[in-house]
Amino acid sequence: MGIKHSTGCFSYLATDVWFDTEIWDQFRIDLSSKEPKTLKLLDMSEYFRFVIERTSTCFEITIQVHEPIISQGTICLEAHLKSDLDGPFLRNLGDAFAACPKFW
């Protein structure tokens, strides 16, 4: 996952994140909906949160990643993006989630 900004890009690559099957499936279904709603994808430990708040005119994306470090606290990444509704972006996001292999 990469977040572009004016001077570069932040990226996050996770290799061991687990999602409840119902949450994953509901998020994929909600991506294809056109109605205003809040879509949430949370991992089972709640260290990774991906939230899309969709209104009738725009959407706001929030990504939060918390990584606990024993005896040193946590590392946190939080990003917000607010934009006009962009059908191609949401379709591409939906296609990317649909392409992810499911093992259940």
Biopython code that builds the backbone (N, CA, C, O; Angstrom):
import numpy as np
from Bio.PDB.StructureBuilder import StructureBuilder

atoms = [
    (1, "MET", "N", (0.848, -1.159, 0.000)),
    (1, "MET", "CA", (0.000, 0.000, 0.000)),
    (1, "MET", "C", (0.896, 1.224, 0.000)),
    (1, "MET", "O", (1.816, 1.321, 0.813)),
    (2, "GLY", "N", (0.640, 2.156, -0.899)),
    (2, "GLY", "CA", (1.437, 3.361, -0.976)),
    (2, "GLY", "C", (0.567, 4.599, -0.911)),
    (2, "GLY", "O", (-0.533, 4.620, -1.463)),
    (3, "ILE", "N", (1.056, 5.637, -0.238)),
    (3, "ILE", "CA", (0.361, 6.916, -0.145)),
    (3, "ILE", "C", (1.260, 7.969, -0.752)),
    (3, "ILE", "O", (2.305, 8.300, -0.191)),
    (4, "LYS", "N", (0.858, 8.503, -1.906)),
    (4, "LYS", "CA", (1.661, 9.511, -2.588)),
    (4, "LYS", "C", (1.378, 10.887, -2.000)),
    (4, "LYS", "O", (0.252, 11.195, -1.610)),
    (5, "HIS", "N", (2.418, 11.701, -1.946)),
    (5, "HIS", "CA", (2.266, 13.094, -1.546)),
    (5, "HIS", "C", (3.232, 13.925, -2.378)),
    (5, "HIS", "O", (3.953, 13.378, -3.212)),
    (6, "SER", "N", (3.257, 15.217, -2.168)),
    (6, "SER", "CA", (3.980, 16.117, -3.070)),
    (6, "SER", "C", (5.485, 15.876, -3.126)),
    (6, "SER", "O", (6.116, 16.225, -4.123)),
    (7, "THR", "N", (6.071, 15.299, -2.100)),
    (7, "THR", "CA", (7.516, 15.090, -2.106)),
    (7, "THR", "C", (7.935, 13.625, -2.110)),
    (7, "THR", "O", (9.115, 13.312, -1.950)),
    (8, "GLY", "N", (6.971, 12.730, -2.292)),
    (8, "GLY", "CA", (7.347, 11.311, -2.319)),
    (8, "GLY", "C", (6.176, 10.401, -2.066)),
    (8, "GLY", "O", (5.048, 10.681, -2.471)),
    (9, "CYS", "N", (6.461, 9.293, -1.381)),
    (9, "CYS", "CA", (5.439, 8.284, -1.142)),
    (9, "CYS", "C", (5.773, 7.529, 0.138)),
    (9, "CYS", "O", (6.918, 7.136, 0.362)),
    (10, "PHE", "N", (4.756, 7.333, 0.977)),
    (10, "PHE", "CA", (4.872, 6.435, 2.117)),
    (10, "PHE", "C", (4.315, 5.095, 1.679)),
    (10, "PHE", "O", (3.312, 5.042, 0.967)),
    (11, "SER", "N", (4.946, 4.023, 2.092)),
    (11, "SER", "CA", (4.383, 2.721, 1.747)),
    (11, "SER", "C", (4.396, 1.815, 2.974)),
    (11, "SER", "O", (5.193, 1.983, 3.897)),
    (12, "TYR", "N", (3.490, 0.856, 2.946)),
    (12, "TYR", "CA", (3.360, -0.098, 4.031)),
    (12, "TYR", "C", (3.177, -1.469, 3.410)),
    (12, "TYR", "O", (2.273, -1.671, 2.599)),
    (13, "LEU", "N", (4.019, -2.402, 3.782)),
    (13, "LEU", "CA", (3.933, -3.763, 3.296)),
    (13, "LEU", "C", (3.841, -4.677, 4.507)),
    (13, "LEU", "O", (4.733, -4.703, 5.355)),
    (14, "ALA", "N", (2.748, -5.424, 4.573)),
    (14, "ALA", "CA", (2.554, -6.355, 5.683)),
    (14, "ALA", "C", (2.530, -7.764, 5.127)),
    (14, "ALA", "O", (1.923, -8.015, 4.086)),
    (15, "THR", "N", (3.179, -8.675, 5.810)),
    (15, "THR", "CA", (3.217, -10.060, 5.348)),
    (15, "THR", "C", (2.485, -11.016, 6.286)),
    (15, "THR", "O", (2.362, -12.203, 5.982)),
    (16, "ASP", "N", (1.999, -10.518, 7.417)),
    (16, "ASP", "CA", (1.358, -11.394, 8.380)),
    (16, "ASP", "C", (0.194, -10.664, 9.054)),
    (16, "ASP", "O", (0.217, -10.419, 10.260)),
    (17, "VAL", "N", (-0.832, -10.317, 8.251)),
    (17, "VAL", "CA", (-2.021, -9.646, 8.755)),
    (17, "VAL", "C", (-3.199, -10.586, 8.539)),
    (17, "VAL", "O", (-3.374, -11.128, 7.448)),
    (18, "TRP", "N", (-4.010, -10.780, 9.584)),
    (18, "TRP", "CA", (-5.124, -11.717, 9.518)),
    (18, "TRP", "C", (-6.441, -10.982, 9.664)),
    (18, "TRP", "O", (-6.604, -10.160, 10.566)),
    (19, "PHE", "N", (-7.390, -11.279, 8.769)),
    (19, "PHE", "CA", (-8.704, -10.663, 8.782)),
    (19, "PHE", "C", (-9.768, -11.720, 9.022)),
    (19, "PHE", "O", (-9.674, -12.833, 8.503)),
    (20, "ASP", "N", (-10.776, -11.374, 9.804)),
    (20, "ASP", "CA", (-11.934, -12.231, 9.968)),
    (20, "ASP", "C", (-12.627, -12.346, 8.607)),
    (20, "ASP", "O", (-12.774, -11.347, 7.902)),
    (21, "THR", "N", (-13.045, -13.534, 8.243)),
    (21, "THR", "CA", (-13.628, -13.751, 6.912)),
    (21, "THR", "C", (-14.873, -12.901, 6.685)),
    (21, "THR", "O", (-15.073, -12.397, 5.580)),
    (22, "GLU", "N", (-15.705, -12.730, 7.693)),
    (22, "GLU", "CA", (-16.918, -11.928, 7.536)),
    (22, "GLU", "C", (-16.587, -10.459, 7.295)),
    (22, "GLU", "O", (-17.242, -9.807, 6.481)),
    (23, "ILE", "N", (-15.591, -9.932, 7.984)),
    (23, "ILE", "CA", (-15.191, -8.532, 7.802)),
    (23, "ILE", "C", (-14.619, -8.332, 6.404)),
    (23, "ILE", "O", (-14.958, -7.360, 5.729)),
    (24, "TRP", "N", (-13.754, -9.244, 5.962)),
    (24, "TRP", "CA", (-13.159, -9.167, 4.612)),
    (24, "TRP", "C", (-14.247, -9.194, 3.540)),
    (24, "TRP", "O", (-14.267, -8.353, 2.642)),
    (25, "ASP", "N", (-15.153, -10.172, 3.644)),
    (25, "ASP", "CA", (-16.206, -10.316, 2.639)),
    (25, "ASP", "C", (-17.145, -9.114, 2.631)),
    (25, "ASP", "O", (-17.542, -8.650, 1.562)),
    (26, "GLN", "N", (-17.502, -8.608, 3.801)),
    (26, "GLN", "CA", (-18.402, -7.455, 3.868)),
    (26, "GLN", "C", (-17.734, -6.218, 3.268)),
    (26, "GLN", "O", (-18.391, -5.437, 2.579)),
    (27, "PHE", "N", (-16.443, -6.032, 3.521)),
    (27, "PHE", "CA", (-15.723, -4.896, 2.949)),
    (27, "PHE", "C", (-15.739, -4.969, 1.426)),
    (27, "PHE", "O", (-15.969, -3.960, 0.760)),
    (28, "ARG", "N", (-15.499, -6.139, 0.880)),
    (28, "ARG", "CA", (-15.524, -6.310, -0.583)),
    (28, "ARG", "C", (-16.910, -6.013, -1.147)),
    (28, "ARG", "O", (-17.026, -5.367, -2.189)),
    (29, "ILE", "N", (-17.947, -6.470, -0.482)),
    (29, "ILE", "CA", (-19.319, -6.201, -0.938)),
    (29, "ILE", "C", (-19.613, -4.706, -0.874)),
    (29, "ILE", "O", (-20.174, -4.138, -1.812)),
    (30, "ASP", "N", (-19.234, -4.072, 0.233)),
    (30, "ASP", "CA", (-19.509, -2.647, 0.413)),
    (30, "ASP", "C", (-18.764, -1.775, -0.597)),
    (30, "ASP", "O", (-19.233, -0.690, -0.939)),
    (31, "LEU", "N", (-17.611, -2.240, -1.076)),
    (31, "LEU", "CA", (-16.873, -1.464, -2.078)),
    (31, "LEU", "C", (-17.685, -1.267, -3.356)),
    (31, "LEU", "O", (-17.557, -0.236, -4.015)),
    (32, "SER", "N", (-18.508, -2.232, -3.707)),
    (32, "SER", "CA", (-19.272, -2.136, -4.945)),
    (32, "SER", "C", (-20.582, -1.365, -4.762)),
    (32, "SER", "O", (-21.269, -1.087, -5.745)),
    (33, "SER", "N", (-20.934, -1.020, -3.541)),
    (33, "SER", "CA", (-22.167, -0.278, -3.275)),
    (33, "SER", "C", (-21.991, 1.191, -3.660)),
    (33, "SER", "O", (-20.895, 1.740, -3.544)),
    (34, "LYS", "N", (-23.041, 1.808, -4.105)),
    (34, "LYS", "CA", (-23.000, 3.224, -4.486)),
    (34, "LYS", "C", (-23.583, 4.127, -3.397)),
    (34, "LYS", "O", (-23.471, 5.350, -3.482)),
    (35, "GLU", "N", (-24.198, 3.537, -2.383)),
    (35, "GLU", "CA", (-24.860, 4.340, -1.362)),
    (35, "GLU", "C", (-23.872, 4.867, -0.328)),
    (35, "GLU", "O", (-22.844, 4.239, -0.078)),
    (36, "PRO", "N", (-24.179, 6.030, 0.283)),
    (36, "PRO", "CA", (-23.308, 6.557, 1.349)),
    (36, "PRO", "C", (-23.239, 5.583, 2.516)),
    (36, "PRO", "O", (-24.268, 5.102, 2.991)),
    (37, "LYS", "N", (-22.047, 5.297, 2.970)),
    (37, "LYS", "CA", (-21.862, 4.406, 4.111)),
    (37, "LYS", "C", (-20.409, 4.460, 4.556)),
    (37, "LYS", "O", (-19.565, 5.063, 3.893)),
    (38, "THR", "N", (-20.132, 3.829, 5.673)),
    (38, "THR", "CA", (-18.766, 3.705, 6.177)),
    (38, "THR", "C", (-18.327, 2.266, 6.004)),
    (38, "THR", "O", (-18.980, 1.344, 6.494)),
    (39, "LEU", "N", (-17.208, 2.075, 5.300)),
    (39, "LEU", "CA", (-16.643, 0.753, 5.061)),
    (39, "LEU", "C", (-15.439, 0.591, 5.976)),
    (39, "LEU", "O", (-14.601, 1.489, 6.063)),
    (40, "LYS", "N", (-15.343, -0.544, 6.659)),
    (40, "LYS", "CA", (-14.237, -0.764, 7.590)),
    (40, "LYS", "C", (-13.591, -2.113, 7.343)),
    (40, "LYS", "O", (-14.270, -3.130, 7.207)),
    (41, "LEU", "N", (-12.273, -2.103, 7.286)),
    (41, "LEU", "CA", (-11.497, -3.335, 7.221)),
    (41, "LEU", "C", (-10.493, -3.288, 8.370)),
    (41, "LEU", "O", (-9.554, -2.492, 8.354)),
    (42, "LEU", "N", (-10.700, -4.146, 9.362)),
    (42, "LEU", "CA", (-9.841, -4.199, 10.546)),
    (42, "LEU", "C", (-9.247, -5.585, 10.653)),
    (42, "LEU", "O", (-9.949, -6.577, 10.459)),
    (43, "ASP", "N", (-7.958, -5.669, 10.959)),
    (43, "ASP", "CA", (-7.384, -6.990, 11.151)),
    (43, "ASP", "C", (-7.808, -7.535, 12.510)),
    (43, "ASP", "O", (-8.369, -6.805, 13.327)),
    (44, "MET", "N", (-7.547, -8.790, 12.747)),
    (44, "MET", "CA", (-8.024, -9.456, 13.953)),
    (44, "MET", "C", (-7.404, -8.886, 15.228)),
    (44, "MET", "O", (-8.016, -8.971, 16.293)),
    (45, "SER", "N", (-6.219, -8.314, 15.146)),
    (45, "SER", "CA", (-5.588, -7.723, 16.325)),
    (45, "SER", "C", (-5.882, -6.232, 16.446)),
    (45, "SER", "O", (-5.501, -5.599, 17.430)),
    (46, "GLU", "N", (-6.562, -5.667, 15.442)),
    (46, "GLU", "CA", (-6.872, -4.246, 15.355)),
    (46, "GLU", "C", (-5.623, -3.373, 15.319)),
    (46, "GLU", "O", (-5.647, -2.238, 15.795)),
    (47, "TYR", "N", (-4.547, -3.885, 14.765)),
    (47, "TYR", "CA", (-3.348, -3.090, 14.527)),
    (47, "TYR", "C", (-3.414, -2.410, 13.165)),
    (47, "TYR", "O", (-2.694, -1.442, 12.920)),
    (48, "PHE", "N", (-4.268, -2.908, 12.280)),
    (48, "PHE", "CA", (-4.424, -2.347, 10.935)),
    (48, "PHE", "C", (-5.886, -1.967, 10.745)),
    (48, "PHE", "O", (-6.777, -2.798, 10.919)),
    (49, "ARG", "N", (-6.133, -0.695, 10.385)),
    (49, "ARG", "CA", (-7.490, -0.211, 10.150)),
    (49, "ARG", "C", (-7.517, 0.530, 8.817)),
    (49, "ARG", "O", (-6.695, 1.413, 8.572)),
    (50, "PHE", "N", (-8.461, 0.168, 7.964)),
    (50, "PHE", "CA", (-8.654, 0.826, 6.672)),
    (50, "PHE", "C", (-10.134, 1.194, 6.614)),
    (50, "PHE", "O", (-10.993, 0.313, 6.560)),
    (51, "VAL", "N", (-10.431, 2.487, 6.625)),
    (51, "VAL", "CA", (-11.813, 2.954, 6.711)),
    (51, "VAL", "C", (-12.090, 3.912, 5.559)),
    (51, "VAL", "O", (-11.307, 4.826, 5.299)),
    (52, "ILE", "N", (-13.208, 3.696, 4.870)),
    (52, "ILE", "CA", (-13.663, 4.608, 3.830)),
    (52, "ILE", "C", (-15.019, 5.142, 4.269)),
    (52, "ILE", "O", (-15.971, 4.379, 4.430)),
    (53, "GLU", "N", (-15.102, 6.454, 4.461)),
    (53, "GLU", "CA", (-16.373, 7.095, 4.776)),
    (53, "GLU", "C", (-16.876, 7.738, 3.498)),
    (53, "GLU", "O", (-16.278, 8.689, 2.993)),
    (54, "ARG", "N", (-17.980, 7.216, 2.975)),
    (54, "ARG", "CA", (-18.519, 7.688, 1.700)),
    (54, "ARG", "C", (-19.780, 8.497, 1.943)),
    (54, "ARG", "O", (-20.718, 8.018, 2.580)),
    (55, "THR", "N", (-19.806, 9.741, 1.429)),
    (55, "THR", "CA", (-21.017, 10.557, 1.457)),
    (55, "THR", "C", (-21.553, 10.612, 0.031)),
    (55, "THR", "O", (-21.050, 9.917, -0.852)),
    (56, "SER", "N", (-22.549, 11.416, -0.189)),
    (56, "SER", "CA", (-23.118, 11.512, -1.536)),
    (56, "SER", "C", (-22.206, 12.287, -2.489)),
    (56, "SER", "O", (-22.386, 12.203, -3.704)),
    (57, "THR", "N", (-21.232, 13.039, -1.969)),
    (57, "THR", "CA", (-20.375, 13.857, -2.845)),
    (57, "THR", "C", (-18.883, 13.562, -2.748)),
    (57, "THR", "O", (-18.126, 13.936, -3.644)),
    (58, "CYS", "N", (-18.449, 12.906, -1.692)),
    (58, "CYS", "CA", (-17.010, 12.674, -1.544)),
    (58, "CYS", "C", (-16.770, 11.419, -0.714)),
    (58, "CYS", "O", (-17.704, 10.809, -0.193)),
    (59, "PHE", "N", (-15.504, 11.050, -0.603)),
    (59, "PHE", "CA", (-15.147, 9.985, 0.321)),
    (59, "PHE", "C", (-13.878, 10.373, 1.053)),
    (59, "PHE", "O", (-13.044, 11.119, 0.541)),
    (60, "GLU", "N", (-13.750, 9.850, 2.266)),
    (60, "GLU", "CA", (-12.572, 10.091, 3.096)),
    (60, "GLU", "C", (-12.003, 8.746, 3.493)),
    (60, "GLU", "O", (-12.707, 7.889, 4.027)),
    (61, "ILE", "N", (-10.729, 8.572, 3.227)),
    (61, "ILE", "CA", (-10.047, 7.319, 3.547)),
    (61, "ILE", "C", (-9.114, 7.559, 4.726)),
    (61, "ILE", "O", (-8.371, 8.540, 4.759)),
    (62, "THR", "N", (-9.164, 6.655, 5.682)),
    (62, "THR", "CA", (-8.244, 6.692, 6.808)),
    (62, "THR", "C", (-7.534, 5.347, 6.882)),
    (62, "THR", "O", (-8.168, 4.293, 6.847)),
    (63, "ILE", "N", (-6.229, 5.400, 6.983)),
    (63, "ILE", "CA", (-5.412, 4.200, 7.163)),
    (63, "ILE", "C", (-4.645, 4.378, 8.467)),
    (63, "ILE", "O", (-3.961, 5.384, 8.660)),
    (64, "GLN", "N", (-4.759, 3.408, 9.353)),
    (64, "GLN", "CA", (-4.033, 3.439, 10.617)),
    (64, "GLN", "C", (-3.303, 2.115, 10.801)),
    (64, "GLN", "O", (-3.893, 1.043, 10.659)),
    (65, "VAL", "N", (-2.030, 2.199, 11.115)),
    (65, "VAL", "CA", (-1.230, 1.009, 11.385)),
    (65, "VAL", "C", (-0.512, 1.231, 12.712)),
    (65, "VAL", "O", (0.178, 2.235, 12.893)),
    (66, "HIS", "N", (-0.675, 0.299, 13.629)),
    (66, "HIS", "CA", (-0.013, 0.343, 14.935)),
    (66, "HIS", "C", (0.825, -0.918, 15.053)),
    (66, "HIS", "O", (0.322, -2.028, 14.874)),
    (67, "GLU", "N", (2.081, -0.745, 15.350)),
    (67, "GLU", "CA", (2.979, -1.894, 15.507)),
    (67, "GLU", "C", (3.587, -1.850, 16.906)),
    (67, "GLU", "O", (4.440, -1.008, 17.187)),
    (68, "PRO", "N", (3.154, -2.750, 17.780)),
    (68, "PRO", "CA", (3.721, -2.737, 19.131)),
    (68, "PRO", "C", (5.178, -3.204, 19.119)),
    (68, "PRO", "O", (5.548, -4.152, 18.427)),
    (69, "ILE", "N", (5.975, -2.512, 19.899)),
    (69, "ILE", "CA", (7.383, -2.901, 20.064)),
    (69, "ILE", "C", (7.586, -3.130, 21.559)),
    (69, "ILE", "O", (7.447, -2.207, 22.361)),
    (70, "ILE", "N", (7.909, -4.348, 21.920)),
    (70, "ILE", "CA", (8.036, -4.707, 23.333)),
    (70, "ILE", "C", (9.082, -3.824, 23.997)),
    (70, "ILE", "O", (10.199, -3.680, 23.500)),
    (71, "SER", "N", (8.710, -3.245, 25.109)),
    (71, "SER", "CA", (9.518, -2.373, 25.979)),
    (71, "SER", "C", (9.832, -1.019, 25.364)),
    (71, "SER", "O", (10.547, -0.224, 25.975)),
    (72, "GLN", "N", (9.310, -0.731, 24.153)),
    (72, "GLN", "CA", (9.621, 0.570, 23.557)),
    (72, "GLN", "C", (8.382, 1.317, 23.068)),
    (72, "GLN", "O", (8.523, 2.354, 22.419)),
    (73, "GLY", "N", (7.175, 0.830, 23.354)),
    (73, "GLY", "CA", (5.973, 1.523, 22.908)),
    (73, "GLY", "C", (5.480, 0.990, 21.583)),
    (73, "GLY", "O", (5.507, -0.219, 21.352)),
    (74, "THR", "N", (5.026, 1.880, 20.702)),
    (74, "THR", "CA", (4.494, 1.475, 19.408)),
    (74, "THR", "C", (4.980, 2.409, 18.303)),
    (74, "THR", "O", (5.350, 3.556, 18.552)),
    (75, "ILE", "N", (4.969, 1.899, 17.098)),
    (75, "ILE", "CA", (5.182, 2.700, 15.901)),
    (75, "ILE", "C", (3.801, 2.877, 15.278)),
    (75, "ILE", "O", (3.064, 1.902, 15.133)),
    (76, "CYS", "N", (3.442, 4.096, 14.911)),
    (76, "CYS", "CA", (2.119, 4.353, 14.346)),
    (76, "CYS", "C", (2.240, 5.087, 13.016)),
    (76, "CYS", "O", (3.059, 5.994, 12.863)),
    (77, "LEU", "N", (1.420, 4.683, 12.067)),
    (77, "LEU", "CA", (1.274, 5.384, 10.797)),
    (77, "LEU", "C", (-0.198, 5.679, 10.643)),
    (77, "LEU", "O", (-1.028, 4.777, 10.758)),
    (78, "GLU", "N", (-0.532, 6.926, 10.384)),
    (78, "GLU", "CA", (-1.921, 7.286, 10.152)),
    (78, "GLU", "C", (-1.972, 8.254, 8.993)),
    (78, "GLU", "O", (-1.228, 9.235, 8.957)),
    (79, "ALA", "N", (-2.854, 7.977, 8.042)),
    (79, "ALA", "CA", (-2.995, 8.834, 6.872)),
    (79, "ALA", "C", (-4.472, 9.058, 6.585)),
    (79, "ALA", "O", (-5.293, 8.157, 6.759)),
    (80, "HIS", "N", (-4.801, 10.265, 6.146)),
    (80, "HIS", "CA", (-6.164, 10.616, 5.773)),
    (80, "HIS", "C", (-6.142, 11.184, 4.361)),
    (80, "HIS", "O", (-5.235, 11.934, 4.001)),
    (81, "LEU", "N", (-7.129, 10.828, 3.573)),
    (81, "LEU", "CA", (-7.291, 11.353, 2.227)),
    (81, "LEU", "C", (-8.753, 11.707, 2.047)),
    (81, "LEU", "O", (-9.624, 10.867, 2.273)),
    (82, "LYS", "N", (-9.039, 12.938, 1.643)),
    (82, "LYS", "CA", (-10.413, 13.337, 1.359)),
    (82, "LYS", "C", (-10.460, 13.782, -0.084)),
    (82, "LYS", "O", (-9.639, 14.589, -0.519)),
    (83, "SER", "N", (-11.429, 13.253, -0.834)),
    (83, "SER", "CA", (-11.472, 13.522, -2.261)),
    (83, "SER", "C", (-12.905, 13.455, -2.762)),
    (83, "SER", "O", (-13.778, 12.868, -2.124)),
    (84, "ASP", "N", (-13.130, 14.077, -3.933)),
    (84, "ASP", "CA", (-14.410, 13.896, -4.603)),
    (84, "ASP", "C", (-14.560, 12.417, -4.932)),
    (84, "ASP", "O", (-13.565, 11.706, -5.075)),
    (85, "LEU", "N", (-15.792, 11.957, -5.053)),
    (85, "LEU", "CA", (-16.018, 10.561, -5.418)),
    (85, "LEU", "C", (-15.344, 10.253, -6.738)),
    (85, "LEU", "O", (-15.489, 10.999, -7.706)),
    (86, "ASP", "N", (-14.628, 9.186, -6.776)),
    (86, "ASP", "CA", (-13.880, 8.785, -7.955)),
    (86, "ASP", "C", (-14.209, 7.333, -8.261)),
    (86, "ASP", "O", (-13.627, 6.420, -7.675)),
    (87, "GLY", "N", (-15.149, 7.121, -9.184)),
    (87, "GLY", "CA", (-15.573, 5.773, -9.528)),
    (87, "GLY", "C", (-14.437, 4.862, -9.941)),
    (87, "GLY", "O", (-14.366, 3.734, -9.454)),
    (88, "PRO", "N", (-13.522, 5.307, -10.839)),
    (88, "PRO", "CA", (-12.426, 4.422, -11.235)),
    (88, "PRO", "C", (-11.539, 4.006, -10.065)),
    (88, "PRO", "O", (-11.089, 2.861, -10.015)),
    (89, "PHE", "N", (-11.280, 4.911, -9.127)),
    (89, "PHE", "CA", (-10.458, 4.553, -7.968)),
    (89, "PHE", "C", (-11.121, 3.447, -7.164)),
    (89, "PHE", "O", (-10.476, 2.464, -6.800)),
    (90, "LEU", "N", (-12.422, 3.608, -6.886)),
    (90, "LEU", "CA", (-13.123, 2.603, -6.089)),
    (90, "LEU", "C", (-13.230, 1.284, -6.839)),
    (90, "LEU", "O", (-13.135, 0.222, -6.224)),
    (91, "ARG", "N", (-13.426, 1.325, -8.159)),
    (91, "ARG", "CA", (-13.460, 0.077, -8.940)),
    (91, "ARG", "C", (-12.104, -0.615, -8.904)),
    (91, "ARG", "O", (-12.031, -1.832, -8.733)),
    (92, "ASN", "N", (-11.026, 0.157, -9.064)),
    (92, "ASN", "CA", (-9.678, -0.432, -9.002)),
    (92, "ASN", "C", (-9.410, -1.036, -7.630)),
    (92, "ASN", "O", (-8.819, -2.110, -7.524)),
    (93, "LEU", "N", (-9.840, -0.351, -6.592)),
    (93, "LEU", "CA", (-9.666, -0.877, -5.238)),
    (93, "LEU", "C", (-10.456, -2.170, -5.076)),
    (93, "LEU", "O", (-9.949, -3.150, -4.530)),
    (94, "GLY", "N", (-11.704, -2.169, -5.555)),
    (94, "GLY", "CA", (-12.529, -3.376, -5.490)),
    (94, "GLY", "C", (-11.920, -4.525, -6.268)),
    (94, "GLY", "O", (-11.935, -5.665, -5.804)),
    (95, "ASP", "N", (-11.375, -4.233, -7.466)),
    (95, "ASP", "CA", (-10.717, -5.268, -8.270)),
    (95, "ASP", "C", (-9.499, -5.832, -7.552)),
    (95, "ASP", "O", (-9.247, -7.036, -7.600)),
    (96, "ALA", "N", (-8.745, -4.963, -6.890)),
    (96, "ALA", "CA", (-7.545, -5.421, -6.161)),
    (96, "ALA", "C", (-7.937, -6.348, -5.012)),
    (96, "ALA", "O", (-7.274, -7.360, -4.785)),
    (97, "PHE", "N", (-9.001, -6.018, -4.287)),
    (97, "PHE", "CA", (-9.450, -6.896, -3.202)),
    (97, "PHE", "C", (-10.011, -8.196, -3.746)),
    (97, "PHE", "O", (-9.804, -9.253, -3.150)),
    (98, "ALA", "N", (-10.719, -8.138, -4.870)),
    (98, "ALA", "CA", (-11.272, -9.354, -5.461)),
    (98, "ALA", "C", (-10.162, -10.281, -5.959)),
    (98, "ALA", "O", (-10.337, -11.500, -5.986)),
    (99, "ALA", "N", (-9.031, -9.714, -6.351)),
    (99, "ALA", "CA", (-7.917, -10.510, -6.875)),
    (99, "ALA", "C", (-7.095, -11.168, -5.768)),
    (99, "ALA", "O", (-6.323, -12.088, -6.039)),
    (100, "CYS", "N", (-7.250, -10.709, -4.526)),
    (100, "CYS", "CA", (-6.477, -11.311, -3.429)),
    (100, "CYS", "C", (-6.939, -12.747, -3.201)),
    (100, "CYS", "O", (-8.139, -13.019, -3.161)),
    (101, "PRO", "N", (-5.990, -13.658, -3.053)),
    (101, "PRO", "CA", (-6.387, -15.056, -2.826)),
    (101, "PRO", "C", (-7.017, -15.220, -1.446)),
    (101, "PRO", "O", (-6.527, -14.670, -0.460)),
    (102, "LYS", "N", (-8.092, -15.970, -1.390)),
    (102, "LYS", "CA", (-8.733, -16.305, -0.117)),
    (102, "LYS", "C", (-8.449, -17.762, 0.170)),
    (102, "LYS", "O", (-8.551, -18.612, -0.714)),
    (103, "PHE", "N", (-8.098, -18.043, 1.389)),
    (103, "PHE", "CA", (-7.767, -19.404, 1.783)),
    (103, "PHE", "C", (-8.885, -20.035, 2.609)),
    (103, "PHE", "O", (-8.690, -21.084, 3.224)),
    (104, "TRP", "N", (-10.048, -19.400, 2.622)),
    (104, "TRP", "CA", (-11.183, -19.928, 3.365)),
    (104, "TRP", "C", (-12.352, -20.146, 2.452)),
    (104, "TRP", "O", (-13.410, -20.590, 2.899)),
]
sb = StructureBuilder()
sb.init_structure("model")
sb.init_model(0)
sb.init_chain("A")
sb.init_seg("    ")
for serial, (resi, resn, name, xyz) in enumerate(atoms, 1):
    if name == "N":
        sb.init_residue(resn, " ", resi, " ")
    sb.init_atom(name, np.array(xyz, "f"), 0.0, 1.0, " ", f" {name:<3s}", serial, name[0])
structure = sb.get_structure()
